[in-house]
Amino acid sequence: MDGILSVPGRRLRCGGALRREPCLAGNQVKRFRPSGVLDWTFEIVLIVKGLDGILEIIGGLLLLAVSRAQMDAWVVALTQHELAEDPHDLIATHLLSLEGHLSGGSQTFAALYLLSHGVVKVVLVAAVLKDKLWAYPWMIAFLLAFIGYQGYLLAVNPTLGVALLTVFDVFMVWLTYREYGKHPRRQPAVA
């Protein structure tokens, strides 16, 4: 009989195998349930990654929907006051510089990059939070690919932001690998 609740010290029959941990019956979805500090950290980081993915999707859609002239007007409106007070304001000057480098083609590339990156993040985060075993290795591969790209960016033009993002992503890879290794469906059946 398939069981949902585990009884300490008892073995449950799960898909023909005897197991000590709970198993799923039918179409029930087992969700990730953090139990320790690192588990909670993993869940919080996952949620932050998911929210970041949603923001990337919104940013990508905005880049596709907004004309170059409208974007110029928005950036000037956003930075005008700050630059009047401090002509060397870091955020305002950086925003103007970024906007100045966007041509029509690079705006489309940035939009598609943000959209694809955001969609992949949201899908993988949702799948990991729903405890889909296939999502863990994909999350690791996705993060490693971007760590490689961030490494290239650091070699070409090192910035503190990219360095911190890279450290954060390396930590996320380690947490994901750790959780994947602990996953009940990866453990051998208890006889």
C-alpha contacts under 8 A as a table, 3 or more apart, distances in Angstrom:
res1	aa1	res2	aa2	distance
1	M	12	L	7.56
1	M	13	R	5.81
1	M	14	C	7.18
2	D	12	L	7.08
2	D	13	R	5.83
2	D	14	C	5.26
2	D	15	G	7.20
2	D	23	C	6.56
2	D	24	L	6.80
2	D	25	A	5.63
3	G	6	S	7.33
3	G	12	L	6.64
3	G	13	R	7.46
3	G	14	C	7.29
3	G	22	P	6.25
3	G	23	C	5.78
3	G	24	L	6.62
3	G	25	A	6.64
4	I	22	P	5.26
4	I	23	C	5.57
4	I	24	L	5.81
4	I	25	A	7.00
5	L	22	P	5.57
5	L	23	C	7.91
6	S	10	R	7.59
6	S	12	L	7.52
6	S	20	R	7.05
6	S	21	E	5.76
6	S	22	P	4.88
7	V	10	R	5.47
7	V	11	R	7.78
7	V	20	R	7.92
8	P	20	R	7.65
9	G	20	R	7.04
10	R	20	R	6.22
11	R	18	L	5.79
11	R	19	R	5.18
11	R	20	R	4.63
11	R	21	E	7.70
11	R	190	V	7.91
12	L	18	L	5.39
12	L	19	R	5.15
12	L	20	R	5.98
12	L	21	E	7.34
12	L	22	P	7.17
12	L	23	C	7.84
13	R	16	G	6.00
13	R	17	A	5.51
13	R	18	L	4.47
13	R	19	R	6.23
14	C	17	A	5.22
14	C	18	L	6.02
14	C	19	R	6.58
14	C	23	C	5.73
14	C	24	L	7.62
17	A	189	A	6.25
17	A	190	V	7.54
17	A	191	A	7.47
18	L	189	A	6.29
18	L	190	V	5.64
18	L	191	A	5.78
19	R	22	P	7.47
19	R	189	A	5.58
19	R	190	V	5.00
19	R	191	A	7.33
20	R	190	V	6.76
21	E	184	P	7.19
24	L	27	N	7.66
24	L	28	Q	6.16
24	L	29	V	7.46
24	L	30	K	7.15
25	A	28	Q	6.13
29	V	130	K	6.92
30	K	130	K	6.48
30	K	131	D	6.24
31	R	129	L	6.09
31	R	130	K	4.56
31	R	131	D	5.19
32	F	128	V	7.34
32	F	129	L	5.31
32	F	130	K	6.09
32	F	131	D	5.24
33	R	39	D	7.99
34	P	39	D	4.63
34	P	40	W	5.30
34	P	43	E	7.07
35	S	39	D	5.92
35	S	40	W	6.98
36	G	39	D	5.09
36	G	40	W	6.17
37	V	40	W	5.12
37	V	41	T	6.06
38	L	41	T	4.84
38	L	42	F	6.01
38	L	175	L	7.53
39	D	42	F	5.02
39	D	43	E	6.28
39	D	179	E	7.64
40	W	43	E	5.08
40	W	44	I	6.15
41	T	44	I	5.14
41	T	45	V	6.04
42	F	45	V	5.16
42	F	46	L	6.02
42	F	172	M	7.40
42	F	175	L	6.02
42	F	176	T	7.33
43	E	46	L	5.00
43	E	47	I	6.20
43	E	129	L	7.74
44	I	47	I	5.12
44	I	48	V	6.21
45	V	48	V	5.01
45	V	49	K	6.11
45	V	172	M	7.27
46	L	49	K	5.02
46	L	50	G	6.13
46	L	125	V	6.03
46	L	129	L	7.92
47	I	50	G	4.94
47	I	51	L	6.15
47	I	125	V	7.32
48	V	51	L	5.11
48	V	52	D	6.05
49	K	52	D	4.96
49	K	53	G	6.12
49	K	121	K	6.83
49	K	122	V	7.76
49	K	125	V	7.24
50	G	53	G	4.96
50	G	54	I	6.36
50	G	121	K	6.09
50	G	122	V	5.03
50	G	125	V	5.77
50	G	126	A	7.62
51	L	54	I	5.04
51	L	55	L	6.31
51	L	122	V	7.81
52	D	55	L	5.06
52	D	56	E	6.16
52	D	118	G	7.33
53	G	56	E	4.99
53	G	57	I	6.25
53	G	117	H	7.03
53	G	118	G	3.87
53	G	119	V	6.50
53	G	120	V	7.79
53	G	121	K	5.32
53	G	122	V	5.48
54	I	57	I	5.12
54	I	58	I	6.32
54	I	118	G	6.05
54	I	119	V	7.65
54	I	122	V	6.78
55	L	58	I	5.06
55	L	59	G	6.05
55	L	118	G	7.44
56	E	59	G	4.95
56	E	60	G	5.98
56	E	114	L	5.08
56	E	115	L	6.23
56	E	117	H	7.27
56	E	118	G	4.98
57	I	60	G	5.09
57	I	61	L	6.15
57	I	114	L	6.07
57	I	115	L	4.70
57	I	116	S	7.81
57	I	117	H	7.96
57	I	118	G	5.10
57	I	119	V	6.68
58	I	61	L	5.17
58	I	62	L	6.14
58	I	115	L	7.85
59	G	62	L	5.05
59	G	63	L	6.15
59	G	111	A	7.19
59	G	114	L	6.83
59	G	115	L	7.75
60	G	63	L	5.10
60	G	64	L	6.31
60	G	110	A	7.08
60	G	111	A	4.02
60	G	112	L	6.37
60	G	113	Y	7.48
60	G	114	L	4.97
60	G	115	L	4.99
61	L	64	L	5.11
61	L	65	A	6.06
61	L	111	A	6.67
61	L	115	L	7.11
62	L	65	A	5.01
62	L	66	V	5.74
62	L	111	A	7.81
63	L	66	V	5.53
63	L	67	S	7.88
63	L	107	Q	6.55
63	L	108	T	7.22
63	L	110	A	7.60
63	L	111	A	5.31
64	L	67	S	7.85
64	L	107	Q	7.70
64	L	108	T	6.56
64	L	111	A	5.95
66	V	70	Q	6.26
66	V	71	M	6.40
67	S	70	Q	5.20
67	S	71	M	6.20
68	R	71	M	5.12
68	R	72	D	6.22
68	R	104	G	7.36
69	A	72	D	5.09
69	A	73	A	6.30
70	Q	73	A	5.08
70	Q	74	W	6.23
71	M	74	W	5.07
71	M	75	V	6.16
71	M	99	E	7.91
72	D	75	V	5.31
72	D	76	V	6.18
72	D	99	E	7.29
73	A	76	V	5.22
73	A	77	A	6.08
74	W	77	A	5.05
74	W	78	L	6.03
75	V	78	L	5.05
75	V	79	T	6.07
75	V	95	L	7.27
75	V	96	L	6.67
75	V	99	E	7.41
76	V	79	T	5.29
76	V	80	Q	5.54
76	V	96	L	7.69
77	A	80	Q	5.47
77	A	81	H	7.73
78	L	81	H	7.27
78	L	82	E	7.99
78	L	92	A	7.93
79	T	82	E	5.39
79	T	83	L	6.02
79	T	92	A	5.17
79	T	93	T	7.87
79	T	95	L	7.91
79	T	96	L	7.67
80	Q	83	L	5.35
80	Q	84	A	6.15
81	H	84	A	5.14
81	H	85	E	6.51
82	E	85	E	5.28
82	E	86	D	6.00
82	E	87	P	7.46
82	E	89	D	6.77
82	E	92	A	6.72
83	L	86	D	4.87
83	L	87	P	4.36
83	L	88	H	6.93
83	L	89	D	6.28
83	L	92	A	6.72
83	L	93	T	7.79
84	A	87	P	6.13
86	D	89	D	5.38
87	P	93	T	7.91
88	H	93	T	6.65
89	D	92	A	5.50
89	D	93	T	5.96
90	L	93	T	5.45
90	L	94	H	5.97
91	I	94	H	5.08
91	I	95	L	6.01
92	A	95	L	5.12
92	A	96	L	6.20
93	T	96	L	5.12
93	T	97	S	6.07
94	H	97	S	5.01
94	H	98	L	6.11
95	L	98	L	5.13
95	L	99	E	6.11
96	L	99	E	5.14
96	L	100	G	5.99
97	S	100	G	5.04
97	S	101	H	6.44
98	L	101	H	5.34
98	L	102	L	6.75
99	E	102	L	5.37
100	G	103	S	7.82
102	L	105	G	7.76
102	L	106	S	5.41
102	L	107	Q	5.40
103	S	106	S	5.16
103	S	107	Q	5.85
104	G	107	Q	5.19
104	G	108	T	6.40
105	G	108	T	5.20
105	G	109	F	6.20
106	S	109	F	4.86
106	S	110	A	5.94
107	Q	110	A	5.09
107	Q	111	A	6.09
108	T	111	A	5.03
108	T	112	L	6.14
109	F	112	L	5.20
109	F	113	Y	5.93
110	A	113	Y	5.01
110	A	114	L	6.04
111	A	114	L	5.23
111	A	115	L	6.08
112	L	115	L	5.04
112	L	116	S	5.98
113	Y	116	S	5.38
113	Y	117	H	5.90
114	L	117	H	5.17
114	L	118	G	5.77
115	L	118	G	5.15
115	L	119	V	6.03
116	S	119	V	5.25
116	S	120	V	6.15
117	H	120	V	5.35
117	H	121	K	6.18
118	G	121	K	5.12
118	G	122	V	6.14
119	V	122	V	5.20
119	V	123	V	6.10
120	V	123	V	5.24
120	V	124	L	6.05
121	K	124	L	5.28
121	K	125	V	5.92
122	V	125	V	5.23
122	V	126	A	6.01
123	V	126	A	5.26
123	V	127	A	6.13
124	L	127	A	5.03
124	L	128	V	6.09
124	L	135	A	5.83
124	L	136	Y	7.99
124	L	138	W	7.48
124	L	139	M	6.19
125	V	128	V	5.18
125	V	129	L	6.08
125	V	139	M	7.96
126	A	129	L	5.14
126	A	130	K	6.17
127	A	130	K	5.01
127	A	131	D	6.22
127	A	132	K	5.32
127	A	135	A	5.88
128	V	131	D	4.75
128	V	132	K	5.50
128	V	133	L	7.36
128	V	135	A	5.67
128	V	136	Y	6.43
129	L	132	K	7.63
132	K	135	A	5.67
132	K	136	Y	7.58
133	L	136	Y	5.96
133	L	180	Y	7.53
133	L	183	H	7.72
133	L	185	R	7.65
134	W	137	P	6.33
134	W	138	W	6.84
135	A	138	W	5.11
135	A	139	M	5.92
136	Y	139	M	5.10
136	Y	140	I	6.29
136	Y	176	T	6.43
136	Y	177	Y	7.36
136	Y	180	Y	5.99
137	P	140	I	5.02
137	P	141	A	6.10
137	P	177	Y	7.85
137	P	180	Y	7.82
138	W	141	A	5.04
138	W	142	F	5.96
139	M	142	F	5.11
139	M	143	L	6.10
139	M	173	V	7.85
139	M	176	T	7.53
140	I	143	L	5.21
140	I	144	L	6.06
140	I	173	V	5.49
140	I	176	T	6.72
140	I	177	Y	7.15
141	A	144	L	5.08
141	A	145	A	6.16
142	F	145	A	5.24
142	F	146	F	6.49
143	L	146	F	5.18
143	L	147	I	6.04
143	L	169	D	6.40
143	L	170	V	7.83
143	L	172	M	7.97
143	L	173	V	6.62
144	L	147	I	4.89
144	L	148	G	6.15
144	L	170	V	7.87
144	L	173	V	7.46
145	A	148	G	5.15
145	A	149	Y	6.40
146	F	149	Y	4.85
146	F	150	Q	5.93
147	I	150	Q	4.94
147	I	151	G	5.98
147	I	166	T	5.84
147	I	169	D	6.80
147	I	170	V	7.31
148	G	151	G	4.98
148	G	152	Y	6.38
149	Y	152	Y	5.07
149	Y	153	L	6.35
150	Q	153	L	4.89
150	Q	154	L	6.09
150	Q	162	V	6.49
150	Q	163	A	7.83
150	Q	166	T	6.41
151	G	154	L	5.00
151	G	155	A	6.21
151	G	166	T	7.61
152	Y	155	A	5.09
152	Y	156	V	6.25
153	L	156	V	5.16
153	L	157	N	5.72
153	L	158	P	6.59
153	L	162	V	7.60
154	L	157	N	5.31
154	L	158	P	4.07
154	L	159	T	6.65
154	L	162	V	6.86
154	L	163	A	6.93
155	A	158	P	6.13
158	P	162	V	7.29
158	P	163	A	7.38
159	T	162	V	5.52
159	T	163	A	6.25
160	L	163	A	5.02
160	L	164	L	6.08
161	G	164	L	5.23
161	G	165	L	6.12
162	V	165	L	4.98
162	V	166	T	6.03
163	A	166	T	5.11
163	A	167	V	6.32
164	L	167	V	5.11
164	L	168	F	6.12
165	L	168	F	4.99
165	L	169	D	6.10
166	T	169	D	5.05
166	T	170	V	6.14
167	V	170	V	5.13
167	V	171	F	6.24
168	F	171	F	5.15
168	F	172	M	6.18
169	D	172	M	4.80
169	D	173	V	6.15
170	V	173	V	5.07
170	V	174	W	6.36
171	F	174	W	5.14
171	F	175	L	6.23
172	M	175	L	5.06
172	M	176	T	6.02
173	V	176	T	5.11
173	V	177	Y	6.04
174	W	177	Y	5.12
174	W	178	R	6.06
175	L	178	R	5.02
175	L	179	E	6.18
176	T	179	E	5.16
176	T	180	Y	6.00
177	Y	180	Y	5.03
177	Y	181	G	6.16
178	R	181	G	5.23
178	R	182	K	6.47
179	E	182	K	5.09
179	E	183	H	6.19
180	Y	183	H	5.18
180	Y	186	R	7.88
181	G	186	R	7.01
182	K	186	R	7.34
182	K	187	Q	7.57
183	H	186	R	5.45
183	H	187	Q	6.90
184	P	187	Q	5.32
185	R	188	P	7.88
